[in-house]
Amino acid sequence: MGRIGFIGAGNMAGAIMGCLAKEYEMMASRRSVNALRALEDQYDITTTTDNAELASSCDIVFICVKPQSAEGLMSELSGVDFSNKLVISILAGKRISFFTERLTNCTRVVRAMPNLGLLVEKGATAYAVSDACTPEDEYKAHILLNAGAYAVKVEEDEIDTITAVSGCGPAFISYFLKSLEDAAIRHGLGKEIAQKLLFQTVLGTCEYLRTSDLDYDGFISKVASKGGATRAGIDAGKREGVDEAISAMVDAAIGRARELGK
Ligand SMILES: NC(=O)c1ccc[n+]([C@@H]2O[C@H](COP(=O)([O-])OP(=O)(O)OC[C@H]3O[C@@H](n4cnc5c(N)ncnc54)[C@H](OP(=O)(O)O)[C@@H]3O)[C@@H](O)[C@H]2O)c1
């Protein structure tokens, strides 16, 4: 695999590093020296505040800064020859061409969209590859990204939508769970018992849907019989525009991902 570097070693890079720890030789960069010391202690890796030094000494370079910092980072890396390197970007919105057009001799780029399930090695990651990526590059990218549970290759044009579904998904699902929990508490249930029941409900529902032949509507009709409590709740959700609200959340996230790519 060679040496793997992470530029912008924040939350998401840390989650990926956590899935790869012990197996690979890794290096990380960010501006905060204190945060780098903490990463050295946590993962037994080398660190630097010099992004060009990191890129020069690594075979695979993960780019993990915020999209807003990407242009500045490209200038910092202008002196590095990327001809023998594989770049893996996790930046929302930034297309593969953003990197190939700005980095010297950079042609082999993977654009990945991970999610924070990686923190517990239950991540979902989609990735697209540049035309110049070799089968070996694709294999390596898949091994690294799949270490966090599930990785799938997609077309680059699908990634902004994926950003809004699985990239933002952990926060969207938490938002939905918090609404359910707040409503339960409003009706007198204790927070701890509400939370435990909701977490287990999500796990059970996902596991059932993942392994059964039923689609969502089939499953809902199984639970929501006519005249019952579940049906009353779902009908209220439809009346109050829950579908429209969720659709608006996804549309807004896709729109923002596209803006970040400009
Ligand atoms: N969070 C998610 O759920 C998620 C999901 C999918 C994709 N992503 C993508 O992942 C990327 C990182 O997101 P995040 O949530 O991990 O953000 P984050 O925690 O803020 O991490 C970004 C890191 O970049 C470092 N940084 C900023 N400027 C830098 C520079 N010039 N050189 C080196 N390091 C620099 C920052 O540390 P210093 O201030 O110490 O430099 C910071 O720790 C984003 O592009 C986002 O689109 C995030």
The ligand as an SDF file (V2000), in Angstrom:
LIG
                    3D

 48 52  0  0  0  0  0  0  0  0999 V2000
  -18.0520   15.5050    8.7620 N   0  0  0  0  0  0  0  0  0  0  0  0
  -18.7190   14.7230    7.9160 C   0  0  0  0  0  0  0  0  0  0  0  0
  -19.7140   14.0680    8.2800 O   0  0  0  0  0  0  0  0  0  0  0  0
  -18.2430   14.5840    6.4970 C   0  0  0  0  0  0  0  0  0  0  0  0
  -18.8250   13.5990    5.6620 C   0  0  0  0  0  0  0  0  0  0  0  0
  -18.3200   13.4340    4.3680 C   0  0  0  0  0  0  0  0  0  0  0  0
  -17.3140   14.2690    3.8960 C   0  0  0  0  0  0  0  0  0  0  0  0
  -16.8110   15.2290    4.7190 N   0  0  0  0  0  0  0  0  0  0  0  0
  -15.7660   16.1010    4.1960 C   0  0  0  0  0  0  0  0  0  0  0  0
  -14.6440   15.9390    5.0160 O   0  0  0  0  0  0  0  0  0  0  0  0
  -13.9020   17.1410    5.0240 C   0  0  0  0  0  0  0  0  0  0  0  0
  -13.5060   17.4400    6.4490 C   0  0  0  0  0  0  0  0  0  0  0  0
  -14.6570   17.5670    7.2430 O   0  0  0  0  0  0  0  0  0  0  0  0
  -14.5440   17.4260    8.8280 P   0  0  0  0  0  0  0  0  0  0  0  0
  -15.9320   17.3510    9.3290 O   0  0  0  0  0  0  0  0  0  0  0  0
  -13.5660   16.3550    9.1850 O   0  0  0  0  0  0  0  0  0  0  0  0
  -13.9380   18.8570    9.1840 O   0  0  0  0  0  0  0  0  0  0  0  0
  -12.8620   19.2280   10.2880 P   0  0  0  0  0  0  0  0  0  0  0  0
  -13.0130   18.3790   11.5040 O   0  0  0  0  0  0  0  0  0  0  0  0
  -12.9250   20.7060   10.4540 O   0  0  0  0  0  0  0  0  0  0  0  0
  -11.4750   18.8150    9.6080 O   0  0  0  0  0  0  0  0  0  0  0  0
  -10.7900   19.6300    8.7170 C   0  0  0  0  0  0  0  0  0  0  0  0
   -9.4040   19.8020    9.2580 C   0  0  0  0  0  0  0  0  0  0  0  0
   -8.6170   20.4970    8.3090 O   0  0  0  0  0  0  0  0  0  0  0  0
   -7.5970   21.1400    9.0260 C   0  0  0  0  0  0  0  0  0  0  0  0
   -7.1030   22.2160    8.1630 N   0  0  0  0  0  0  0  0  0  0  0  0
   -7.6860   23.3890    7.8420 C   0  0  0  0  0  0  0  0  0  0  0  0
   -6.9060   24.0880    7.0050 N   0  0  0  0  0  0  0  0  0  0  0  0
   -5.8030   23.3250    6.7950 C   0  0  0  0  0  0  0  0  0  0  0  0
   -4.6280   23.4920    6.0280 C   0  0  0  0  0  0  0  0  0  0  0  0
   -4.4010   24.5900    5.3000 N   0  0  0  0  0  0  0  0  0  0  0  0
   -3.7090   22.4980    6.0420 N   0  0  0  0  0  0  0  0  0  0  0  0
   -3.8960   21.3740    6.7730 C   0  0  0  0  0  0  0  0  0  0  0  0
   -4.9870   21.1670    7.5230 N   0  0  0  0  0  0  0  0  0  0  0  0
   -5.9200   22.1320    7.5330 C   0  0  0  0  0  0  0  0  0  0  0  0
   -8.2370   21.6270   10.3050 C   0  0  0  0  0  0  0  0  0  0  0  0
   -7.3240   21.5860   11.3840 O   0  0  0  0  0  0  0  0  0  0  0  0
   -6.4000   22.8230   11.7700 P   0  0  0  0  0  0  0  0  0  0  0  0
   -7.3230   23.9600   12.0960 O   0  0  0  0  0  0  0  0  0  0  0  0
   -5.6080   22.3110   12.9410 O   0  0  0  0  0  0  0  0  0  0  0  0
   -5.5660   23.0870   10.5860 O   0  0  0  0  0  0  0  0  0  0  0  0
   -9.3430   20.5910   10.5540 C   0  0  0  0  0  0  0  0  0  0  0  0
   -9.0260   19.7250   11.6020 O   0  0  0  0  0  0  0  0  0  0  0  0
  -14.7670   18.2050    4.3940 C   0  0  0  0  0  0  0  0  0  0  0  0
  -14.2500   18.5460    3.1260 O   0  0  0  0  0  0  0  0  0  0  0  0
  -16.1320   17.5680    4.2660 C   0  0  0  0  0  0  0  0  0  0  0  0
  -16.7870   17.9910    3.0870 O   0  0  0  0  0  0  0  0  0  0  0  0
  -17.2340   15.3940    5.9990 C   0  0  0  0  0  0  0  0  0  0  0  0
  1  2  1  0
  2  3  2  0
  2  4  1  0
  4  5  1  0
  4 48  2  0
  5  6  2  0
  6  7  1  0
  7  8  2  0
  8  9  1  0
  8 48  1  0
  9 10  1  0
  9 46  1  0
 10 11  1  0
 11 12  1  0
 11 44  1  0
 12 13  1  0
 13 14  1  0
 14 15  2  0
 14 16  1  0
 14 17  1  0
 17 18  1  0
 18 19  2  0
 18 20  1  0
 18 21  1  0
 21 22  1  0
 22 23  1  0
 23 24  1  0
 23 42  1  0
 24 25  1  0
 25 26  1  0
 25 36  1  0
 26 27  1  0
 26 35  1  0
 27 28  2  0
 28 29  1  0
 29 30  1  0
 29 35  2  0
 30 31  1  0
 30 32  2  0
 32 33  1  0
 33 34  2  0
 34 35  1  0
 36 37  1  0
 36 42  1  0
 37 38  1  0
 38 39  2  0
 38 40  1  0
 38 41  1  0
 42 43  1  0
 44 45  1  0
 44 46  1  0
 46 47  1  0
M  CHG  2   8   1  16  -1
M  END
$$$$
